[in-house]
Amino acid sequence: MPDETITVDPAELRAHAGTLDEIAVAVDQARAAGATVVLGREAYGKLCFQVSLLMGPIQQIGVDALHEAVTALQSTADRLRTVGENYVSSDEHVAADIGEVISGASIRTTGSRPAG
């Protein structure tokens, strides 16, 4: 099996999370507009007034779907930031552990020399 390396850049994860936040704001604006604009009874004329009554529940389905999309985008952005933080924290801990091992190895090496 070939050696496969995965490289993760926490800064890029944070940047992507920021992009998702921006998209969430735009989708939330669309949701707010959909929730605010309601067709009047005569939007389709006097003969087709029932059409506007039928559109209400359909419009609400769309508004609810946009709300779910906003929630999913925000949640994903938060999780990306958390993953980025976890990578940084993990790298810092491993670097500290390696530093301790290297420091301990040099002490043992220096301390184990025979007296001359």
KOLNUKOL-250444 format. One record per residue (C-alpha): residue number from 0; residue in three letters; y, z, x. Coordinates in nm, 4 decimals. Example, Ala and Ser with C-alpha at 12.3 -4.5 7.8 and 13.67 -1.06 7.14 Angstrom:
<sites>
SITE   num   residu         yy         zz         xx
SITE     0      ALA    -0.4500     0.7800     1.2300
SITE     1      SER    -0.1060     0.7140     1.3670
</sites>
This chain:
<sites>
SITE   num   residu         yy         zz         xx
SITE     0      MET     0.0000     0.0000     0.0000
SITE     1      PRO     0.3332    -0.0996     0.1541
SITE     2      ASP     0.5877     0.1674     0.2373
SITE     3      GLU     0.8290     0.1816    -0.0559
SITE     4      THR     1.1588     0.3613    -0.0182
SITE     5      ILE     1.3783     0.4685    -0.3052
SITE     6      THR     1.7428     0.5261    -0.2253
SITE     7      VAL     1.9647     0.7089    -0.4722
SITE     8      ASP     2.3410     0.7282    -0.4337
SITE     9      PRO     2.4702     1.0285    -0.6331
SITE    10      ALA     2.8224     0.8816    -0.6294
SITE    11      GLU     2.6929     0.5708    -0.8040
SITE    12      LEU     2.5147     0.7861    -1.0623
SITE    13      ARG     2.8437     0.9660    -1.1311
SITE    14      ALA     3.0294     0.6342    -1.1509
SITE    15      HIS     2.7757     0.4966    -1.3976
SITE    16      ALA     2.8053     0.8162    -1.6027
SITE    17      GLY     3.1817     0.7601    -1.6134
SITE    18      THR     3.1262     0.4057    -1.7390
SITE    19      LEU     2.8992     0.5386    -2.0134
SITE    20      ASP     3.1698     0.7902    -2.1088
SITE    21      GLU     3.4213     0.5058    -2.1442
SITE    22      ILE     3.1804     0.3064    -2.3599
SITE    23      ALA     3.1176     0.6163    -2.5735
SITE    24      VAL     3.4926     0.6465    -2.6371
SITE    25      ALA     3.5118     0.2817    -2.7489
SITE    26      VAL     3.2060     0.3162    -2.9744
SITE    27      ASP     3.3505     0.6368    -3.1214
SITE    28      GLN     3.6737     0.4525    -3.2011
SITE    29      ALA     3.4689     0.1918    -3.3877
SITE    30      ARG     3.2845     0.4709    -3.5702
SITE    31      ALA     3.6134     0.6354    -3.6696
SITE    32      ALA     3.7506     0.3046    -3.7944
SITE    33      GLY     3.4350     0.2426    -3.9957
SITE    34      ALA     3.4573     0.5886    -4.1479
SITE    35      THR     3.8267     0.5497    -4.2314
SITE    36      VAL     3.8452     0.2002    -4.3782
SITE    37      VAL     3.6989     0.1899    -4.7277
SITE    38      LEU     3.6976    -0.1115    -4.9548
SITE    39      GLY     3.8932    -0.0772    -5.2755
SITE    40      ARG     3.7253    -0.1460    -5.6102
SITE    41      GLU     3.8920    -0.4855    -5.6341
SITE    42      ALA     3.8380    -0.5932    -5.2732
SITE    43      TYR     3.6112    -0.8755    -5.3946
SITE    44      GLY     3.8042    -0.9433    -5.7136
SITE    45      LYS     3.7739    -0.8041    -6.0631
SITE    46      LEU     3.4485    -0.9823    -6.1400
SITE    47      CYS     3.2729    -0.8633    -5.8244
SITE    48      PHE     3.3917    -0.5009    -5.8222
SITE    49      GLN     3.0315    -0.3808    -5.7921
SITE    50      VAL     3.0053    -0.5365    -5.4466
SITE    51      SER     3.2472    -0.2781    -5.3086
SITE    52      LEU     3.0367    -0.0016    -5.4678
SITE    53      LEU     2.7247    -0.1370    -5.2984
SITE    54      MET     2.8969    -0.1627    -4.9609
SITE    55      GLY     2.9723     0.2118    -4.9372
SITE    56      PRO     2.6170     0.3264    -4.8556
SITE    57      ILE     2.5649     0.0326    -4.6193
SITE    58      GLN     2.8897     0.1136    -4.4411
SITE    59      GLN     2.7793     0.4765    -4.4068
SITE    60      ILE     2.4539     0.3648    -4.2418
SITE    61      GLY     2.6612     0.1767    -3.9843
SITE    62      VAL     2.8931     0.4741    -3.9268
SITE    63      ASP     2.5923     0.7044    -3.8816
SITE    64      ALA     2.4322     0.4610    -3.6359
SITE    65      LEU     2.7534     0.4470    -3.4313
SITE    66      HIS     2.7669     0.8278    -3.4288
SITE    67      GLU     2.4101     0.8383    -3.2941
SITE    68      ALA     2.5031     0.5800    -3.0302
SITE    69      VAL     2.7996     0.7917    -2.9163
SITE    70      THR     2.5785     1.0993    -2.8936
SITE    71      ALA     2.3147     0.9085    -2.6940
SITE    72      LEU     2.5740     0.7636    -2.4550
SITE    73      GLN     2.7322     1.1035    -2.3918
SITE    74      SER     2.3938     1.2680    -2.3443
SITE    75      THR     2.2810     0.9993    -2.1006
SITE    76      ALA     2.6060     1.0306    -1.9041
SITE    77      ASP     2.5586     1.4079    -1.8815
SITE    78      ARG     2.1988     1.3672    -1.7652
SITE    79      LEU     2.3021     1.1133    -1.4993
SITE    80      ARG     2.5591     1.3585    -1.3632
SITE    81      THR     2.2949     1.6331    -1.3585
SITE    82      VAL     2.0483     1.4092    -1.1737
SITE    83      GLY     2.3170     1.3239    -0.9179
SITE    84      GLU     2.3948     1.6934    -0.8681
SITE    85      ASN     2.0232     1.7687    -0.8312
SITE    86      TYR     1.9853     1.5004    -0.5620
SITE    87      VAL     2.2785     1.6444    -0.3666
SITE    88      SER     2.1489     2.0003    -0.4033
SITE    89      SER     1.7974     1.8986    -0.3015
SITE    90      ASP     1.9245     1.7086     0.0027
SITE    91      GLU     2.1360     2.0085     0.1081
SITE    92      HIS     1.8387     2.2463     0.0761
SITE    93      VAL     1.6076     2.0153     0.2716
SITE    94      ALA     1.8717     1.9670     0.5417
SITE    95      ALA     1.9119     2.3450     0.5705
SITE    96      ASP     1.5341     2.3924     0.5904
SITE    97      ILE     1.5031     2.1255     0.8591
SITE    98      GLY     1.7902     2.2880     1.0480
SITE    99      GLU     1.6094     2.6228     1.0377
SITE   100      VAL     1.2860     2.4639     1.1614
SITE   101      ILE     1.4647     2.2881     1.4477
SITE   102      SER     1.6572     2.6028     1.5366
SITE   103      GLY     1.3387     2.8120     1.5277
SITE   104      ALA     1.1488     2.5593     1.7388
SITE   105      SER     1.4122     2.5607     2.0120
SITE   106      ILE     1.4172     2.9409     2.0205
SITE   107      ARG     1.0388     2.9597     2.0527
SITE   108      THR     1.0398     2.6893     2.3187
SITE   109      THR     1.3079     2.8633     2.5213
SITE   110      GLY     1.1536     3.2059     2.4756
SITE   111      SER     0.8043     3.0945     2.5782
SITE   112      ARG     0.8906     2.9833     2.9316
SITE   113      PRO     0.7048     3.1718     3.1980
SITE   114      ALA     0.9114     3.3943     3.4224
SITE   115      GLY     0.9527     3.2444     3.7607
</sites>
